Amino acid sequence: MNEYVPYIIGIIVVAAVAIAMMRVGWRHRQGRQSDVAPPPAIPGDLSAPVAEATGQYVSTTTAGDWLDRISVHGLGMKSNATLTVHPQGVLFTRTGSPDVFIPAADLESVRREAGMAGKFVEAGGLLVLGWRLGEHHLDTGFRPRRAEDMATLVAATEALIPAGTTGPAHDHTAAKKDNE
């Protein structure tokens, strides 16, 4: 038994160093993203939802870079959530993390993807909303629990996107192709 002690200690040290390195990396990422504003507050007069689904809030990333997770304001934290689409915007009510509200005026695109940072599923199984937060263009992913909720969420969210929006992630064709 004593011959295993050095190996056990070695494994514990390697695991501790790996965890410490990940923590340092996350802090550096937060420093680089310190100019990302917090998401807007949830309006007090939010209308009844036009669409709703439970599922998983996957992450928010820099638009077009599905691996560049936004680490500030809890935007990069995966959690269970309920997505509701309201005339004023989209609300992610999250468990264990701050809620995220995306005003309709800031929406740029809605599409279906196979994955983003932290989650990979079948083709078209992930709802990705492209939106603007200050000067930053972001993508937020949501995985509904029920596949049949996807078409309703896409249609309701797409109806909110202001006409003439030309953000870098503006692509209604991906959502339309996946719905056909």
mmCIF file of the C-alpha atoms, coordinates in Angstrom:
data_MODEL
# 
_entry.id   MODEL 
# 
loop_
_atom_site.group_PDB 
_atom_site.id 
_atom_site.type_symbol 
_atom_site.label_atom_id 
_atom_site.label_alt_id 
_atom_site.label_comp_id 
_atom_site.label_asym_id 
_atom_site.label_entity_id 
_atom_site.label_seq_id 
_atom_site.pdbx_PDB_ins_code 
_atom_site.Cartn_x 
_atom_site.Cartn_y 
_atom_site.Cartn_z 
_atom_site.occupancy 
_atom_site.B_iso_or_equiv 
_atom_site.pdbx_formal_charge 
_atom_site.auth_seq_id 
_atom_site.auth_comp_id 
_atom_site.auth_asym_id 
_atom_site.auth_atom_id 
_atom_site.pdbx_PDB_model_num 
ATOM 1   C CA . MET A 1 1   ? 0.000   0.000  0.000   1.00 0.00 ? 1   MET A CA 1 
ATOM 2   C CA . ASN A 1 2   ? 2.807   2.428  0.859   1.00 0.00 ? 2   ASN A CA 1 
ATOM 3   C CA . GLU A 1 3   ? 4.275   2.098  -2.633  1.00 0.00 ? 3   GLU A CA 1 
ATOM 4   C CA . TYR A 1 4   ? 1.152   3.869  -4.054  1.00 0.00 ? 4   TYR A CA 1 
ATOM 5   C CA . VAL A 1 5   ? 1.402   6.948  -1.823  1.00 0.00 ? 5   VAL A CA 1 
ATOM 6   C CA . PRO A 1 6   ? 3.830   8.858  -4.112  1.00 0.00 ? 6   PRO A CA 1 
ATOM 7   C CA . TYR A 1 7   ? 1.563   8.200  -7.103  1.00 0.00 ? 7   TYR A CA 1 
ATOM 8   C CA . ILE A 1 8   ? -1.525  9.369  -5.238  1.00 0.00 ? 8   ILE A CA 1 
ATOM 9   C CA . ILE A 1 9   ? 0.268   12.520 -4.075  1.00 0.00 ? 9   ILE A CA 1 
ATOM 10  C CA . GLY A 1 10  ? 1.494   13.123 -7.634  1.00 0.00 ? 10  GLY A CA 1 
ATOM 11  C CA . ILE A 1 11  ? -2.037  12.833 -9.049  1.00 0.00 ? 11  ILE A CA 1 
ATOM 12  C CA . ILE A 1 12  ? -3.392  15.223 -6.408  1.00 0.00 ? 12  ILE A CA 1 
ATOM 13  C CA . VAL A 1 13  ? -0.649  17.765 -7.165  1.00 0.00 ? 13  VAL A CA 1 
ATOM 14  C CA . VAL A 1 14  ? -1.237  17.557 -10.937 1.00 0.00 ? 14  VAL A CA 1 
ATOM 15  C CA . ALA A 1 15  ? -5.012  17.977 -10.445 1.00 0.00 ? 15  ALA A CA 1 
ATOM 16  C CA . ALA A 1 16  ? -4.502  20.972 -8.127  1.00 0.00 ? 16  ALA A CA 1 
ATOM 17  C CA . VAL A 1 17  ? -2.137  22.649 -10.612 1.00 0.00 ? 17  VAL A CA 1 
ATOM 18  C CA . ALA A 1 18  ? -4.583  22.054 -13.475 1.00 0.00 ? 18  ALA A CA 1 
ATOM 19  C CA . ILE A 1 19  ? -7.474  23.567 -11.505 1.00 0.00 ? 19  ILE A CA 1 
ATOM 20  C CA . ALA A 1 20  ? -5.336  26.558 -10.501 1.00 0.00 ? 20  ALA A CA 1 
ATOM 21  C CA . MET A 1 21  ? -4.326  27.130 -14.155 1.00 0.00 ? 21  MET A CA 1 
ATOM 22  C CA . MET A 1 22  ? -7.965  27.013 -15.296 1.00 0.00 ? 22  MET A CA 1 
ATOM 23  C CA . ARG A 1 23  ? -8.901  29.548 -12.616 1.00 0.00 ? 23  ARG A CA 1 
ATOM 24  C CA . VAL A 1 24  ? -6.066  31.882 -13.676 1.00 0.00 ? 24  VAL A CA 1 
ATOM 25  C CA . GLY A 1 25  ? -7.140  31.545 -17.312 1.00 0.00 ? 25  GLY A CA 1 
ATOM 26  C CA . TRP A 1 26  ? -10.749 32.410 -16.452 1.00 0.00 ? 26  TRP A CA 1 
ATOM 27  C CA . ARG A 1 27  ? -9.612  35.502 -14.503 1.00 0.00 ? 27  ARG A CA 1 
ATOM 28  C CA . HIS A 1 28  ? -7.457  36.657 -17.436 1.00 0.00 ? 28  HIS A CA 1 
ATOM 29  C CA . ARG A 1 29  ? -10.429 36.190 -19.763 1.00 0.00 ? 29  ARG A CA 1 
ATOM 30  C CA . GLN A 1 30  ? -12.581 38.299 -17.417 1.00 0.00 ? 30  GLN A CA 1 
ATOM 31  C CA . GLY A 1 31  ? -9.912  41.017 -17.491 1.00 0.00 ? 31  GLY A CA 1 
ATOM 32  C CA . ARG A 1 32  ? -9.836  41.016 -21.298 1.00 0.00 ? 32  ARG A CA 1 
ATOM 33  C CA . GLN A 1 33  ? -13.634 41.249 -21.394 1.00 0.00 ? 33  GLN A CA 1 
ATOM 34  C CA . SER A 1 34  ? -13.997 43.943 -18.738 1.00 0.00 ? 34  SER A CA 1 
ATOM 35  C CA . ASP A 1 35  ? -15.361 46.352 -21.371 1.00 0.00 ? 35  ASP A CA 1 
ATOM 36  C CA . VAL A 1 36  ? -18.429 44.145 -21.958 1.00 0.00 ? 36  VAL A CA 1 
ATOM 37  C CA . ALA A 1 37  ? -21.394 45.918 -20.349 1.00 0.00 ? 37  ALA A CA 1 
ATOM 38  C CA . PRO A 1 38  ? -23.832 44.037 -18.133 1.00 0.00 ? 38  PRO A CA 1 
ATOM 39  C CA . PRO A 1 39  ? -26.996 42.873 -19.888 1.00 0.00 ? 39  PRO A CA 1 
ATOM 40  C CA . PRO A 1 40  ? -29.963 45.267 -19.718 1.00 0.00 ? 40  PRO A CA 1 
ATOM 41  C CA . ALA A 1 41  ? -32.306 45.064 -16.750 1.00 0.00 ? 41  ALA A CA 1 
ATOM 42  C CA . ILE A 1 42  ? -35.527 43.136 -17.155 1.00 0.00 ? 42  ILE A CA 1 
ATOM 43  C CA . PRO A 1 43  ? -38.341 45.626 -17.866 1.00 0.00 ? 43  PRO A CA 1 
ATOM 44  C CA . GLY A 1 44  ? -40.895 45.896 -15.077 1.00 0.00 ? 44  GLY A CA 1 
ATOM 45  C CA . ASP A 1 45  ? -43.766 46.010 -17.565 1.00 0.00 ? 45  ASP A CA 1 
ATOM 46  C CA . LEU A 1 46  ? -42.868 42.842 -19.478 1.00 0.00 ? 46  LEU A CA 1 
ATOM 47  C CA . SER A 1 47  ? -45.851 41.620 -21.513 1.00 0.00 ? 47  SER A CA 1 
ATOM 48  C CA . ALA A 1 48  ? -47.091 38.035 -21.483 1.00 0.00 ? 48  ALA A CA 1 
ATOM 49  C CA . PRO A 1 49  ? -44.801 35.670 -23.412 1.00 0.00 ? 49  PRO A CA 1 
ATOM 50  C CA . VAL A 1 50  ? -45.642 34.746 -26.995 1.00 0.00 ? 50  VAL A CA 1 
ATOM 51  C CA . ALA A 1 51  ? -43.451 31.618 -26.782 1.00 0.00 ? 51  ALA A CA 1 
ATOM 52  C CA . GLU A 1 52  ? -41.869 29.685 -23.934 1.00 0.00 ? 52  GLU A CA 1 
ATOM 53  C CA . ALA A 1 53  ? -39.661 26.629 -23.476 1.00 0.00 ? 53  ALA A CA 1 
ATOM 54  C CA . THR A 1 54  ? -37.586 25.035 -20.757 1.00 0.00 ? 54  THR A CA 1 
ATOM 55  C CA . GLY A 1 55  ? -34.114 23.782 -21.466 1.00 0.00 ? 55  GLY A CA 1 
ATOM 56  C CA . GLN A 1 56  ? -30.481 24.681 -21.010 1.00 0.00 ? 56  GLN A CA 1 
ATOM 57  C CA . TYR A 1 57  ? -28.856 28.088 -21.397 1.00 0.00 ? 57  TYR A CA 1 
ATOM 58  C CA . VAL A 1 58  ? -25.612 26.990 -23.023 1.00 0.00 ? 58  VAL A CA 1 
ATOM 59  C CA . SER A 1 59  ? -23.422 30.080 -23.122 1.00 0.00 ? 59  SER A CA 1 
ATOM 60  C CA . THR A 1 60  ? -22.868 33.493 -24.616 1.00 0.00 ? 60  THR A CA 1 
ATOM 61  C CA . THR A 1 61  ? -19.882 33.870 -26.927 1.00 0.00 ? 61  THR A CA 1 
ATOM 62  C CA . THR A 1 62  ? -18.413 36.520 -29.190 1.00 0.00 ? 62  THR A CA 1 
ATOM 63  C CA . ALA A 1 63  ? -20.446 36.480 -32.431 1.00 0.00 ? 63  ALA A CA 1 
ATOM 64  C CA . GLY A 1 64  ? -18.884 34.215 -35.000 1.00 0.00 ? 64  GLY A CA 1 
ATOM 65  C CA . ASP A 1 65  ? -16.409 32.676 -32.524 1.00 0.00 ? 65  ASP A CA 1 
ATOM 66  C CA . TRP A 1 66  ? -18.259 29.796 -30.877 1.00 0.00 ? 66  TRP A CA 1 
ATOM 67  C CA . LEU A 1 67  ? -15.309 29.058 -28.556 1.00 0.00 ? 67  LEU A CA 1 
ATOM 68  C CA . ASP A 1 68  ? -14.818 32.589 -27.158 1.00 0.00 ? 68  ASP A CA 1 
ATOM 69  C CA . ARG A 1 69  ? -17.098 32.309 -24.143 1.00 0.00 ? 69  ARG A CA 1 
ATOM 70  C CA . ILE A 1 70  ? -18.038 35.617 -22.456 1.00 0.00 ? 70  ILE A CA 1 
ATOM 71  C CA . SER A 1 71  ? -16.937 35.202 -18.837 1.00 0.00 ? 71  SER A CA 1 
ATOM 72  C CA . VAL A 1 72  ? -18.174 38.478 -17.325 1.00 0.00 ? 72  VAL A CA 1 
ATOM 73  C CA . HIS A 1 73  ? -21.627 39.040 -15.769 1.00 0.00 ? 73  HIS A CA 1 
ATOM 74  C CA . GLY A 1 74  ? -22.271 35.280 -15.671 1.00 0.00 ? 74  GLY A CA 1 
ATOM 75  C CA . LEU A 1 75  ? -22.959 35.195 -19.420 1.00 0.00 ? 75  LEU A CA 1 
ATOM 76  C CA . GLY A 1 76  ? -20.660 32.220 -20.007 1.00 0.00 ? 76  GLY A CA 1 
ATOM 77  C CA . MET A 1 77  ? -22.147 30.019 -17.286 1.00 0.00 ? 77  MET A CA 1 
ATOM 78  C CA . LYS A 1 78  ? -24.206 27.025 -18.404 1.00 0.00 ? 78  LYS A CA 1 
ATOM 79  C CA . SER A 1 79  ? -27.454 26.558 -16.465 1.00 0.00 ? 79  SER A CA 1 
ATOM 80  C CA . ASN A 1 80  ? -30.977 25.232 -16.654 1.00 0.00 ? 80  ASN A CA 1 
ATOM 81  C CA . ALA A 1 81  ? -33.291 27.933 -17.899 1.00 0.00 ? 81  ALA A CA 1 
ATOM 82  C CA . THR A 1 82  ? -36.681 28.906 -19.186 1.00 0.00 ? 82  THR A CA 1 
ATOM 83  C CA . LEU A 1 83  ? -36.627 30.962 -22.379 1.00 0.00 ? 83  LEU A CA 1 
ATOM 84  C CA . THR A 1 84  ? -39.592 33.277 -22.878 1.00 0.00 ? 84  THR A CA 1 
ATOM 85  C CA . VAL A 1 85  ? -40.124 35.446 -25.929 1.00 0.00 ? 85  VAL A CA 1 
ATOM 86  C CA . HIS A 1 86  ? -41.978 38.694 -25.212 1.00 0.00 ? 86  HIS A CA 1 
ATOM 87  C CA . PRO A 1 87  ? -42.850 41.607 -27.526 1.00 0.00 ? 87  PRO A CA 1 
ATOM 88  C CA . GLN A 1 88  ? -40.109 43.598 -25.711 1.00 0.00 ? 88  GLN A CA 1 
ATOM 89  C CA . GLY A 1 89  ? -37.409 40.916 -26.131 1.00 0.00 ? 89  GLY A CA 1 
ATOM 90  C CA . VAL A 1 90  ? -36.137 37.536 -25.020 1.00 0.00 ? 90  VAL A CA 1 
ATOM 91  C CA . LEU A 1 91  ? -35.720 36.520 -21.388 1.00 0.00 ? 91  LEU A CA 1 
ATOM 92  C CA . PHE A 1 92  ? -33.609 33.650 -20.081 1.00 0.00 ? 92  PHE A CA 1 
ATOM 93  C CA . THR A 1 93  ? -34.704 32.879 -16.523 1.00 0.00 ? 93  THR A CA 1 
ATOM 94  C CA . ARG A 1 94  ? -31.744 30.860 -15.256 1.00 0.00 ? 94  ARG A CA 1 
ATOM 95  C CA . THR A 1 95  ? -31.276 28.585 -12.271 1.00 0.00 ? 95  THR A CA 1 
ATOM 96  C CA . GLY A 1 96  ? -28.243 29.486 -10.165 1.00 0.00 ? 96  GLY A CA 1 
ATOM 97  C CA . SER A 1 97  ? -27.105 32.323 -12.459 1.00 0.00 ? 97  SER A CA 1 
ATOM 98  C CA . PRO A 1 98  ? -28.360 35.845 -13.185 1.00 0.00 ? 98  PRO A CA 1 
ATOM 99  C CA . ASP A 1 99  ? -31.235 36.102 -15.650 1.00 0.00 ? 99  ASP A CA 1 
ATOM 100 C CA . VAL A 1 100 ? -30.421 37.494 -19.100 1.00 0.00 ? 100 VAL A CA 1 
ATOM 101 C CA . PHE A 1 101 ? -32.721 39.834 -21.015 1.00 0.00 ? 101 PHE A CA 1 
ATOM 102 C CA . ILE A 1 102 ? -32.108 40.671 -24.673 1.00 0.00 ? 102 ILE A CA 1 
ATOM 103 C CA . PRO A 1 103 ? -34.185 43.668 -25.870 1.00 0.00 ? 103 PRO A CA 1 
ATOM 104 C CA . ALA A 1 104 ? -35.900 43.153 -29.226 1.00 0.00 ? 104 ALA A CA 1 
ATOM 105 C CA . ALA A 1 105 ? -34.071 46.194 -30.635 1.00 0.00 ? 105 ALA A CA 1 
ATOM 106 C CA . ASP A 1 106 ? -30.714 44.489 -29.950 1.00 0.00 ? 106 ASP A CA 1 
ATOM 107 C CA . LEU A 1 107 ? -31.544 41.190 -31.682 1.00 0.00 ? 107 LEU A CA 1 
ATOM 108 C CA . GLU A 1 108 ? -29.673 40.664 -34.943 1.00 0.00 ? 108 GLU A CA 1 
ATOM 109 C CA . SER A 1 109 ? -30.251 37.032 -35.904 1.00 0.00 ? 109 SER A CA 1 
ATOM 110 C CA . VAL A 1 110 ? -31.754 33.722 -34.949 1.00 0.00 ? 110 VAL A CA 1 
ATOM 111 C CA . ARG A 1 111 ? -30.447 30.446 -36.258 1.00 0.00 ? 111 ARG A CA 1 
ATOM 112 C CA . ARG A 1 112 ? -30.121 26.780 -35.464 1.00 0.00 ? 112 ARG A CA 1 
ATOM 113 C CA . GLU A 1 113 ? -26.684 25.287 -34.918 1.00 0.00 ? 113 GLU A CA 1 
ATOM 114 C CA . ALA A 1 114 ? -25.114 21.979 -33.922 1.00 0.00 ? 114 ALA A CA 1 
ATOM 115 C CA . GLY A 1 115 ? -23.041 23.481 -31.126 1.00 0.00 ? 115 GLY A CA 1 
ATOM 116 C CA . MET A 1 116 ? -21.078 26.174 -29.388 1.00 0.00 ? 116 MET A CA 1 
ATOM 117 C CA . ALA A 1 117 ? -18.740 26.414 -26.389 1.00 0.00 ? 117 ALA A CA 1 
ATOM 118 C CA . GLY A 1 118 ? -19.723 23.691 -23.960 1.00 0.00 ? 118 GLY A CA 1 
ATOM 119 C CA . LYS A 1 119 ? -22.505 21.978 -25.921 1.00 0.00 ? 119 LYS A CA 1 
ATOM 120 C CA . PHE A 1 120 ? -22.684 19.942 -29.113 1.00 0.00 ? 120 PHE A CA 1 
ATOM 121 C CA . VAL A 1 121 ? -25.889 18.305 -30.312 1.00 0.00 ? 121 VAL A CA 1 
ATOM 122 C CA . GLU A 1 122 ? -27.504 17.106 -33.532 1.00 0.00 ? 122 GLU A CA 1 
ATOM 123 C CA . ALA A 1 123 ? -27.609 19.496 -36.491 1.00 0.00 ? 123 ALA A CA 1 
ATOM 124 C CA . GLY A 1 124 ? -30.055 22.308 -35.773 1.00 0.00 ? 124 GLY A CA 1 
ATOM 125 C CA . GLY A 1 125 ? -30.606 21.251 -32.154 1.00 0.00 ? 125 GLY A CA 1 
ATOM 126 C CA . LEU A 1 126 ? -29.311 24.454 -30.608 1.00 0.00 ? 126 LEU A CA 1 
ATOM 127 C CA . LEU A 1 127 ? -31.075 27.825 -30.861 1.00 0.00 ? 127 LEU A CA 1 
ATOM 128 C CA . VAL A 1 128 ? -28.515 30.636 -31.257 1.00 0.00 ? 128 VAL A CA 1 
ATOM 129 C CA . LEU A 1 129 ? -29.520 34.274 -30.919 1.00 0.00 ? 129 LEU A CA 1 
ATOM 130 C CA . GLY A 1 130 ? -27.201 36.913 -32.371 1.00 0.00 ? 130 GLY A CA 1 
ATOM 131 C CA . TRP A 1 131 ? -27.448 40.222 -30.524 1.00 0.00 ? 131 TRP A CA 1 
ATOM 132 C CA . ARG A 1 132 ? -25.721 43.464 -29.705 1.00 0.00 ? 132 ARG A CA 1 
ATOM 133 C CA . LEU A 1 133 ? -24.586 44.456 -26.211 1.00 0.00 ? 133 LEU A CA 1 
ATOM 134 C CA . GLY A 1 134 ? -23.108 47.949 -26.446 1.00 0.00 ? 134 GLY A CA 1 
ATOM 135 C CA . GLU A 1 135 ? -20.270 47.729 -28.974 1.00 0.00 ? 135 GLU A CA 1 
ATOM 136 C CA . HIS A 1 136 ? -20.089 43.925 -28.785 1.00 0.00 ? 136 HIS A CA 1 
ATOM 137 C CA . HIS A 1 137 ? -21.846 41.454 -31.057 1.00 0.00 ? 137 HIS A CA 1 
ATOM 138 C CA . LEU A 1 138 ? -22.685 38.247 -29.204 1.00 0.00 ? 138 LEU A CA 1 
ATOM 139 C CA . ASP A 1 139 ? -24.229 34.809 -29.755 1.00 0.00 ? 139 ASP A CA 1 
ATOM 140 C CA . THR A 1 140 ? -26.287 33.151 -27.017 1.00 0.00 ? 140 THR A CA 1 
ATOM 141 C CA . GLY A 1 141 ? -27.169 29.464 -27.209 1.00 0.00 ? 141 GLY A CA 1 
ATOM 142 C CA . PHE A 1 142 ? -30.193 27.651 -25.800 1.00 0.00 ? 142 PHE A CA 1 
ATOM 143 C CA . ARG A 1 143 ? -31.063 23.953 -25.990 1.00 0.00 ? 143 ARG A CA 1 
ATOM 144 C CA . PRO A 1 144 ? -34.817 23.330 -25.538 1.00 0.00 ? 144 PRO A CA 1 
ATOM 145 C CA . ARG A 1 145 ? -35.761 20.145 -23.681 1.00 0.00 ? 145 ARG A CA 1 
ATOM 146 C CA . ARG A 1 146 ? -38.423 19.323 -26.252 1.00 0.00 ? 146 ARG A CA 1 
ATOM 147 C CA . ALA A 1 147 ? -37.424 19.338 -29.927 1.00 0.00 ? 147 ALA A CA 1 
ATOM 148 C CA . GLU A 1 148 ? -40.936 20.402 -30.942 1.00 0.00 ? 148 GLU A CA 1 
ATOM 149 C CA . ASP A 1 149 ? -40.426 23.756 -29.155 1.00 0.00 ? 149 ASP A CA 1 
ATOM 150 C CA . MET A 1 150 ? -37.644 24.777 -31.553 1.00 0.00 ? 150 MET A CA 1 
ATOM 151 C CA . ALA A 1 151 ? -39.800 25.894 -34.510 1.00 0.00 ? 151 ALA A CA 1 
ATOM 152 C CA . THR A 1 152 ? -42.024 28.020 -32.242 1.00 0.00 ? 152 THR A CA 1 
ATOM 153 C CA . LEU A 1 153 ? -39.011 29.677 -30.590 1.00 0.00 ? 153 LEU A CA 1 
ATOM 154 C CA . VAL A 1 154 ? -37.358 30.412 -33.937 1.00 0.00 ? 154 VAL A CA 1 
ATOM 155 C CA . ALA A 1 155 ? -40.524 31.933 -35.424 1.00 0.00 ? 155 ALA A CA 1 
ATOM 156 C CA . ALA A 1 156 ? -41.338 34.021 -32.335 1.00 0.00 ? 156 ALA A CA 1 
ATOM 157 C CA . THR A 1 157 ? -37.790 35.325 -31.990 1.00 0.00 ? 157 THR A CA 1 
ATOM 158 C CA . GLU A 1 158 ? -37.366 35.987 -35.697 1.00 0.00 ? 158 GLU A CA 1 
ATOM 159 C CA . ALA A 1 159 ? -40.521 38.131 -35.603 1.00 0.00 ? 159 ALA A CA 1 
ATOM 160 C CA . LEU A 1 160 ? -38.795 40.433 -33.073 1.00 0.00 ? 160 LEU A CA 1 
ATOM 161 C CA . ILE A 1 161 ? -35.735 41.186 -35.191 1.00 0.00 ? 161 ILE A CA 1 
ATOM 162 C CA . PRO A 1 162 ? -35.934 44.768 -36.443 1.00 0.00 ? 162 PRO A CA 1 
ATOM 163 C CA . ALA A 1 163 ? -36.224 45.154 -40.213 1.00 0.00 ? 163 ALA A CA 1 
ATOM 164 C CA . GLY A 1 164 ? -32.960 46.127 -41.858 1.00 0.00 ? 164 GLY A CA 1 
ATOM 165 C CA . THR A 1 165 ? -30.755 44.716 -39.092 1.00 0.00 ? 165 THR A CA 1 
ATOM 166 C CA . THR A 1 166 ? -27.312 44.053 -40.498 1.00 0.00 ? 166 THR A CA 1 
ATOM 167 C CA . GLY A 1 167 ? -25.208 42.663 -37.660 1.00 0.00 ? 167 GLY A CA 1 
ATOM 168 C CA . PRO A 1 168 ? -22.249 40.379 -38.352 1.00 0.00 ? 168 PRO A CA 1 
ATOM 169 C CA . ALA A 1 169 ? -24.261 37.321 -37.343 1.00 0.00 ? 169 ALA A CA 1 
ATOM 170 C CA . HIS A 1 170 ? -27.459 38.315 -39.203 1.00 0.00 ? 170 HIS A CA 1 
ATOM 171 C CA . ASP A 1 171 ? -28.482 35.169 -41.040 1.00 0.00 ? 171 ASP A CA 1 
ATOM 172 C CA . HIS A 1 172 ? -32.133 34.176 -41.162 1.00 0.00 ? 172 HIS A CA 1 
ATOM 173 C CA . THR A 1 173 ? -31.415 31.598 -43.884 1.00 0.00 ? 173 THR A CA 1 
ATOM 174 C CA . ALA A 1 174 ? -29.859 29.099 -41.463 1.00 0.00 ? 174 ALA A CA 1 
ATOM 175 C CA . ALA A 1 175 ? -33.001 29.074 -39.315 1.00 0.00 ? 175 ALA A CA 1 
ATOM 176 C CA . LYS A 1 176 ? -35.275 28.836 -42.347 1.00 0.00 ? 176 LYS A CA 1 
ATOM 177 C CA . LYS A 1 177 ? -33.293 25.952 -43.899 1.00 0.00 ? 177 LYS A CA 1 
ATOM 178 C CA . ASP A 1 178 ? -33.381 23.968 -40.665 1.00 0.00 ? 178 ASP A CA 1 
ATOM 179 C CA . ASN A 1 179 ? -37.130 24.477 -40.355 1.00 0.00 ? 179 ASN A CA 1 
ATOM 180 C CA . GLU A 1 180 ? -37.873 23.102 -43.824 1.00 0.00 ? 180 GLU A CA 1 
# 
